[in-house]
């Protein structure tokens, strides 16, 4: 009996929705893709994507890149951010997985993954008659580094043109001596293994100078020029993982080249940026301002 009553009520709802032209009340606001494959590397080449159905044919993208020391983490932590950016703010929004660093995967391979993910996102937009024409990249820790590195290194060749970047506690200078003396990662050979994989060359602490140029090539700090995209730096002054000096150096270099940027320095926060509420609010404001200015 209840099945018949529910079916009857639903038929009435459907009738009036159609009669008054409000079918869209029951429709999602976005084209949604979850665990969309963009490459040949299984779960490490999956992405989530929302494309708003209401648009004028041109739309900007917010791309979130997860952290995890380049050897961990997952896109799923950005699910709510993807939904908010697309449903509330009207941007295309995506979060991606990428291959972890290893003896067989270096930083350039991860940048290739971002290339492939953006090409896939661009194509999905075309399928819905939408030109996804520019991207703001953002992420925390390793994701912040990858956002900066990709936006600074591949701006001229990217499938979707980088328009701005917002980094949260992202490494900027992999030659900073603080990684070997002041970082939690300096215990044992963790940082040396990570950086060896990152640049594709093995080294020891004693001969670290031999890979200095290789590490500079994958350090955003050394890629800054007068054409670098607008940047927001968020960094804790008490960061025990990524030396605060990384952020200070990037701020100075962006200033030197006249690049529009904002350095949001958190005086009381460690790597999680959780102990400065006013800075957290400012970070949210800056992200929305940079999206509005550079994606619209």
Order of alpha helices (4+ residues) and beta strands (2+ residues): alpha-beta-beta-beta-alpha-beta-alpha-beta-alpha-beta-alpha-alpha-alpha-beta-alpha-beta-alpha
